[in-house]
Amino acid sequence: MNAFLPEGWRIDLPDNQAALRDPALLELACRTGAILEARASLCDSAHNLMVDLGCMRGLIPREEAALGIAQGNTRDIAIISRVGKPVSFVITGFFAGPEGKTMAMLSRSRVQRDCTEQYLSRLAPGDIIPARVTHLEPFGSFVDVGCGVVSLIPIDLISVSRIAHPRDRFRTGQNIRAVVTGFDSQGRLCLSHKELLGSWEENAARFEAGATVPGIVRSVENYGIFVELAPNLAGLAEPREGVRPGMGASVFIKSILPERMKVKLILVDTFERTREQTPLHYYLTSGHLDRWTYSPPGCQKVIESVFQAG
């Protein structure tokens, strides 16, 4: 198993839970440099993090709380925002805390440095990796790609079906998968997501002409209404007054045309919907992609992603 999991993936694993219950296992983790995970319970006025280890308390000094803090490249919000959330760390030693109780000295930045050098830097374009959504902005979704190291999935690479905001597809704290597209000029990992949600043909195979199915209105144009049937599949219905993006819809599938990559719809009804995200259906969750073709065979328009190093 990948040792450098996104924060939140490890906390409930049996080995991790066992270590947090037993001081002897914490001592063993200190000697072996094992990565553990627990929840940060407090950030003090000096921006040191207190961590609840179960059988004792742990301390992450400010300079050890995030990669780049000591050098001034990372803002302290990266520390403050971890309160109440899982953090990854190694145990660097033990000391006598208040009232003489044993406490563990922890380092999160060391884990992040090792993650960057031993895992992230060795990834290649096309590699599929686990990630965890940390926060959402109009331009994209920030995700933890390992031990609190963050990368960005731009909004146009989240899915083929266009969305107004990443919250239309993701929620904070959600475990997802992503595919590596390369590295930016500062060496940070670049990601995409849409390739893992299936091709046009794979998505269209879930539907049949003559069926009436639910959807989400994603775009209202003067020539028609685009309704999302799945994150990587949308169809076009004729215009109708009073329809807005974000509304739920029931649609009759008039025809499915692979050679034109089109799904023709008839809008049966529209309604207000809650913001609950539909669980993502991944066609790929691990491994590597050299090339991904969205468009079906025989379609004149070819849409694809090619993953190449350099």
Secondary structure as UniProt FT lines:
FT   TURN            7..8
FT   TURN            11..12
FT   HELIX           14..21
FT   HELIX           23..32
FT   STRAND          36..43
FT   TURN            45..46
FT   STRAND          49..52
FT   STRAND          57..60
FT   HELIX           62..64
FT   TURN            67..72
FT   HELIX           77..80
FT   TURN            81..84
FT   STRAND          86..96
FT   HELIX           98..100
FT   STRAND          102..107
FT   HELIX           109..118
FT   HELIX           120..122
FT   TURN            125..126
FT   STRAND          127..137
FT   TURN            138..139
FT   STRAND          140..146
FT   TURN            147..148
FT   STRAND          149..154
FT   HELIX           155..157
FT   HELIX           166..168
FT   TURN            172..173
FT   STRAND          175..183
FT   TURN            185..186
FT   STRAND          189..192
FT   HELIX           194..197
FT   HELIX           200..204
FT   TURN            205..206
FT   TURN            209..210
FT   STRAND          212..221
FT   TURN            222..223
FT   STRAND          224..230
FT   TURN            231..232
FT   STRAND          233..237
FT   TURN            241..242
FT   TURN            245..246
FT   STRAND          248..257
FT   HELIX           258..260
FT   STRAND          262..271
FT   STRAND          291..293
FT   TURN            297..298
FT   STRAND          304..306
//
